[in-house]
């Protein structure tokens, strides 16, 4: 993508990746397979001496940024038949990622007093080891049973020095270079579970079980009952009702934030409770024609124990991640935030047959939250609706009709994300972006719309199990200008709307053997 110049920024990313999946065969000890993926990328966002406008996604004229990232994941899968009616499946894996950023800032830009200084420097390394094992057993014609374990071991190291929003306490004329992050932490999550499926009658089926979770950081153990009932109205249609209790830890970057308490750095968020949510679902499913299926589902999710500030503010951990990052100043949080999600989802699906398939999914929903000020607000994810439509058609071609030419299309539209508007006077006065938190997530971006078309050609060998595949994918073919963000530009002292990438072609080749 970099050499073609379609990345949406003046600079172009450089990246590479490699993946594999190898079946090691079946033996007396079962079937083993190995998989893995690794990749690296970097981009230099040079603002100085480059012509930029408000449409550049990341670069700014008074800033040079140098960003690198790397990711790797490897694992082994194992499948073993246990007796005649049970199968044991296990997966062990390890993943790691590393990201670095260096930022230089030009002060007194385009003047004789222009000065370049190091403005920010950060490095984050995350690693995760997982082991999962599940035993599926068919105990009778009416009863199926599943029990399993998921073990996850996490570690996080992060360090960031930054001048952003800092005072000039040393009197050198520039914001102080302050260590905002100095994290080094690890934790584990252990999740044993058991569930069964029992056919009560020919028409009534019960799925029920208990999922448990132990979170080592705050030593919290929770048990989560979950159940669903399906009633077959006819051979082709059914009703279902479900309930589930779920817990999730607050994002690790928040848990390991340091706070200066009486001259000592302390991780004051480590003992935050797991965020709790209760899910209620009712649905209707029907296969109304051959290879056609329709489903409608209504749901309600009640959330509590989200992390909020001790003093009344609009902040909640439920809003984290909406801007592709995490807060660095939210310490001494308490688990008193609430929220809810509710909506209805409609699905219409044509399974692949006669050379074509189609899928339509629609979701109409509401997402709200309350911070410590107890005011209900839109969450940044309260788009209101999401609609996806896709379909594809295959044509058998060639002398023996063994090769395939295919056309696939996808259309996506969604309501705009909610965002907190920029306080322009305060931003100008401070020299950096200030958001109006009293109006948190009160404004909404324009609706999102995108259409893609993909053409592919697959050549299959007539004698061996191998093939060559070529494709060209025209993304956002109508070149729609979808909003990415509205940010304060400190050089022009204005709020600029930055749009996402417009029309972009993608090409690919795959060899399978």
Secondary structure as GFF3:
##gff-version 3
##sequence-region A 1 513
A	DSSP	three_ten_helix	2	4	.	.	.	ID=ss1
A	DSSP	beta_strand	14	27	.	.	.	ID=ss2
A	DSSP	beta_strand	30	46	.	.	.	ID=ss3
A	DSSP	beta_strand	63	82	.	.	.	ID=ss4
A	DSSP	beta_strand	86	107	.	.	.	ID=ss5
A	DSSP	beta_strand	115	138	.	.	.	ID=ss6
A	DSSP	beta_strand	143	162	.	.	.	ID=ss7
A	DSSP	beta_strand	178	199	.	.	.	ID=ss8
A	DSSP	beta_strand	204	215	.	.	.	ID=ss9
A	DSSP	beta_strand	220	232	.	.	.	ID=ss10
A	DSSP	beta_strand	237	248	.	.	.	ID=ss11
A	DSSP	alpha_helix	252	255	.	.	.	ID=ss12
A	DSSP	beta_strand	259	261	.	.	.	ID=ss13
A	DSSP	beta_strand	264	266	.	.	.	ID=ss14
A	DSSP	beta_strand	275	289	.	.	.	ID=ss15
A	DSSP	beta_strand	292	308	.	.	.	ID=ss16
A	DSSP	three_ten_helix	317	319	.	.	.	ID=ss17
A	DSSP	beta_strand	334	353	.	.	.	ID=ss18
A	DSSP	beta_strand	356	370	.	.	.	ID=ss19
A	DSSP	beta_strand	376	378	.	.	.	ID=ss20
A	DSSP	beta_strand	385	397	.	.	.	ID=ss21
A	DSSP	beta_strand	403	414	.	.	.	ID=ss22
A	DSSP	beta_strand	418	419	.	.	.	ID=ss23
A	DSSP	alpha_helix	424	430	.	.	.	ID=ss24
A	DSSP	three_ten_helix	437	439	.	.	.	ID=ss25
A	DSSP	beta_strand	443	444	.	.	.	ID=ss26
A	DSSP	beta_strand	448	460	.	.	.	ID=ss27
A	DSSP	beta_strand	467	475	.	.	.	ID=ss28
A	DSSP	beta_strand	483	489	.	.	.	ID=ss29
A	DSSP	beta_strand	494	499	.	.	.	ID=ss30
A	DSSP	beta_strand	504	512	.	.	.	ID=ss31
###
